[in-house]
Amino acid sequence: MEPPVSSELHWRAMTVCDRQLPEDYICRGKHIRFVMNGSMQYMFLDRFFPQFVLDEGDDAYVWLECAGKRVVAGTPAYCAGIGSMIRRRGLLANLSIRENLLLPFLYAEDSARLQRAEDEVGSVAEFLGIDSLLYEQAGERSAYTHALVSLGHCLLKRPDVIVAQEVHVGMPPERLQIFRDKVKEAMQQLEAGVLYLTSTIHEGSGLKFSRTYEIECDNVPDVSGIW
């Protein structure tokens, strides 16, 4: 049996604040880094995870391409193929940890993918070290737990590409090393492409990047609160 065709995540050249960001694409196994301040990161992320699906066709800023077919950002097929690890966006407080892990699948209207995630959620939680918390309400949790649940989403989804921020920000040193070890092992399993957003080129993500873009911009409005 031939392996499934991998999707490529493409984006057009786009303006964020007053800077032109380059056109590029990323596929399975490749890592690209954008170095920019936090507010610019959230503006950039808005293009990859839009609140509304716009029928832009060939004019879309971001899309997945697989076997010659283009899938625009925001559509269900696009969301199914892209993983995300966004800073402190892993949990909803009123749901259990288990429900949070399964949340991307509960609204996907794909019973087969949901069933697979339900079958695997226990083993993923055990790998992450949060299996004892599965049926607890999430409530207020640390940056470490938020980051683990985001990583769990990716392990359950098995995406071709992951869009990630520095989700480790705010972790104590002893937790940080544990998290980095888990990310390293998870990335080896997934072999996914990673589009990585960071505020400093010296950030120790542990990834090897094929390309790095450094973007500087003055007087950027603070939009982080809308995420």
C-alpha positions as CSV (number, residue, x, y, z in Angstrom):
1,M,0.0,0.0,0.0
2,E,1.4,3.4,-1.0
3,P,1.7,6.0,1.8
4,P,-0.9,8.9,1.8
5,V,0.2,12.0,-0.1
6,S,1.4,14.7,2.3
7,S,-0.2,18.2,2.3
8,E,1.9,21.4,1.9
9,L,1.0,24.5,3.8
10,H,1.4,27.6,1.5
11,W,1.1,31.3,2.2
12,R,1.3,34.3,0.0
13,A,3.4,37.3,0.7
14,M,1.5,39.3,3.2
15,T,1.8,42.6,5.1
16,V,1.8,42.4,8.9
17,C,2.0,45.9,10.6
18,D,4.2,47.8,8.1
19,R,6.4,44.8,7.1
20,Q,6.1,42.6,4.0
21,L,6.4,38.9,5.0
22,P,7.7,36.6,2.4
23,E,5.8,34.0,0.4
24,D,6.8,30.4,1.2
25,Y,5.5,26.9,2.0
26,I,6.2,24.1,4.4
27,C,5.7,20.3,4.1
28,R,6.1,17.3,6.3
29,G,9.5,17.0,8.0
30,K,10.6,20.6,7.3
31,H,10.9,23.4,9.9
32,I,10.6,27.2,9.2
33,R,11.0,29.9,11.8
34,F,9.7,33.5,11.9
35,V,11.3,35.7,14.5
36,M,9.0,38.6,15.4
37,N,7.5,40.3,18.5
38,G,4.4,38.8,20.2
39,S,1.9,41.2,18.7
40,M,3.1,40.5,15.1
41,Q,2.9,36.8,15.8
42,Y,-0.9,37.1,16.6
43,M,-1.5,39.2,13.5
44,F,0.3,36.5,11.5
45,L,-1.7,33.7,13.2
46,D,-4.9,35.4,12.2
47,R,-4.2,34.6,8.6
48,F,-3.6,30.9,9.4
49,F,-6.6,30.5,11.7
50,P,-9.3,33.0,10.5
51,Q,-12.5,33.4,12.5
52,F,-14.5,33.3,9.3
53,V,-14.0,31.2,6.1
54,L,-13.8,33.5,3.1
55,D,-14.3,32.0,-0.4
56,E,-11.2,33.6,-1.8
57,G,-10.2,30.9,-4.2
58,D,-6.8,31.6,-5.8
59,D,-6.6,34.8,-3.9
60,A,-6.5,33.1,-0.5
61,Y,-3.5,34.1,1.7
62,V,-3.1,30.7,3.3
63,W,-4.0,27.3,2.0
64,L,-3.2,23.6,2.0
65,E,-2.3,21.9,-1.2
66,C,-2.5,18.1,-1.6
67,A,-2.3,16.2,-4.9
68,G,-3.0,19.5,-6.8
69,K,-6.1,20.4,-4.8
70,R,-6.1,23.7,-2.9
71,V,-7.9,23.9,0.5
72,V,-8.4,27.4,1.9
73,A,-7.6,28.3,5.5
74,G,-10.6,28.0,7.9
75,T,-12.4,25.2,6.0
76,P,-13.0,21.9,7.8
77,A,-10.5,20.0,5.6
78,Y,-7.9,22.7,6.3
79,C,-8.5,22.5,10.1
80,A,-8.2,18.7,9.9
81,G,-4.7,18.8,8.3
82,I,-3.1,21.5,10.5
83,G,-2.1,21.2,14.1
84,S,-1.5,24.2,16.4
85,M,0.3,25.0,19.6
86,I,-0.7,28.5,20.6
87,R,0.5,30.1,23.8
88,R,-1.9,29.4,26.7
89,R,-4.7,28.4,24.3
90,G,-4.7,24.7,25.1
91,L,-7.6,24.6,27.6
92,L,-11.2,25.6,28.2
93,A,-11.7,26.0,31.9
94,N,-15.3,24.5,32.1
95,L,-14.3,21.2,30.4
96,S,-12.4,18.3,31.7
97,I,-8.9,17.6,30.6
98,R,-10.1,14.7,28.5
99,E,-12.8,16.8,26.9
100,N,-10.2,19.5,26.1
101,L,-8.0,16.9,24.4
102,L,-10.9,15.7,22.3
103,L,-12.3,19.1,21.6
104,P,-10.8,19.5,18.0
105,F,-12.6,16.3,17.1
106,L,-16.0,16.9,18.8
107,Y,-16.9,19.6,16.3
108,A,-15.2,18.1,13.2
109,E,-18.3,16.0,12.2
110,D,-16.0,13.1,11.4
111,S,-17.1,10.1,13.5
112,A,-14.1,7.9,12.4
113,R,-11.5,10.5,13.5
114,L,-13.4,11.1,16.8
115,Q,-13.5,7.4,17.5
116,R,-9.8,7.0,16.9
117,A,-9.0,10.0,19.1
118,E,-11.2,8.5,21.9
119,D,-9.4,5.2,21.6
120,E,-6.0,6.9,21.8
121,V,-6.6,9.7,24.3
122,G,-5.7,7.5,27.3
123,S,-2.3,6.5,25.9
124,V,-1.5,10.1,24.8
125,A,-2.4,11.4,28.3
126,E,-0.1,8.8,29.8
127,F,2.7,9.9,27.5
128,L,2.1,13.5,28.6
129,G,2.0,12.6,32.3
130,I,-1.6,13.9,32.7
131,D,-3.5,10.7,32.7
132,S,-4.4,11.1,36.4
133,L,-6.0,14.5,35.6
134,L,-8.2,13.3,32.6
135,Y,-11.5,13.6,34.4
136,E,-10.8,16.7,36.4
137,Q,-12.2,20.0,35.3
138,A,-9.5,22.1,33.7
139,G,-10.2,25.3,35.6
140,E,-7.1,27.5,36.0
141,R,-4.0,25.6,34.9
142,S,-0.3,26.4,34.5
143,A,1.5,27.3,31.2
144,Y,3.0,23.7,31.4
145,T,-0.5,22.0,31.4
146,H,-1.7,24.3,28.6
147,A,1.3,23.4,26.5
148,L,0.9,19.7,27.2
149,V,-2.7,19.7,26.1
150,S,-1.7,21.6,22.9
151,L,0.9,18.9,22.2
152,G,-1.7,16.2,23.0
153,H,-4.0,17.8,20.3
154,C,-1.2,17.3,17.8
155,L,-0.4,13.7,18.8
156,L,-4.1,12.8,18.4
157,K,-4.6,14.7,15.1
158,R,-1.3,13.6,13.4
159,P,-1.1,16.7,11.2
160,D,1.2,17.2,8.3
161,V,2.1,20.6,9.6
162,I,2.1,22.3,13.0
163,V,1.9,26.0,13.5
164,A,3.5,26.7,16.9
165,Q,4.5,29.5,19.2
166,E,6.9,29.5,22.2
167,V,4.3,27.7,24.4
168,H,6.9,27.1,27.1
169,V,6.9,30.8,28.1
170,G,6.3,31.0,31.9
171,M,7.3,27.5,32.7
172,P,9.7,26.9,35.7
173,P,13.0,25.4,34.6
174,E,12.3,21.9,35.9
175,R,9.1,21.7,33.9
176,L,10.7,23.3,30.9
177,Q,13.2,20.5,30.4
178,I,10.5,17.8,30.8
179,F,8.4,19.6,28.2
180,R,11.2,19.9,25.7
181,D,12.0,16.2,26.1
182,K,8.3,15.3,25.4
183,V,8.2,17.7,22.4
184,K,11.3,16.2,20.9
185,E,10.0,12.6,21.2
186,A,6.6,13.7,19.9
187,M,8.0,15.4,16.9
188,Q,10.1,12.3,16.1
189,Q,6.9,10.3,16.1
190,L,4.8,12.8,14.0
191,E,7.5,13.8,11.5
192,A,5.4,16.9,10.9
193,G,6.5,20.1,9.4
194,V,6.7,23.0,11.9
195,L,6.1,26.7,11.3
196,Y,7.6,28.2,14.4
197,L,7.0,31.7,15.7
198,T,9.4,33.1,18.3
199,S,10.4,36.5,19.7
200,T,14.1,35.7,19.7
201,I,16.5,33.8,17.4
202,H,18.3,32.5,20.5
203,E,15.2,30.7,21.8
204,G,16.1,27.0,22.4
205,S,13.3,25.2,20.6
206,G,15.6,22.2,19.9
207,L,14.4,22.2,16.2
208,K,16.7,22.5,13.2
209,F,15.3,25.1,10.8
210,S,15.7,25.0,7.1
211,R,14.8,28.8,6.9
212,T,14.6,31.6,9.3
213,Y,13.0,35.0,8.7
214,E,13.7,37.9,11.1
215,I,11.0,40.5,11.0
216,E,11.4,43.8,12.9
217,C,8.6,46.4,13.3
218,D,8.3,49.5,15.5
219,N,5.1,50.8,17.1
220,V,3.1,47.5,16.8
221,P,-0.3,47.6,18.5
222,D,-0.8,45.1,21.3
223,V,-3.4,42.6,19.9
224,S,-2.4,39.6,22.0
225,G,-5.5,40.1,24.2
226,I,-7.9,39.1,21.4
227,W,-6.5,35.6,21.2
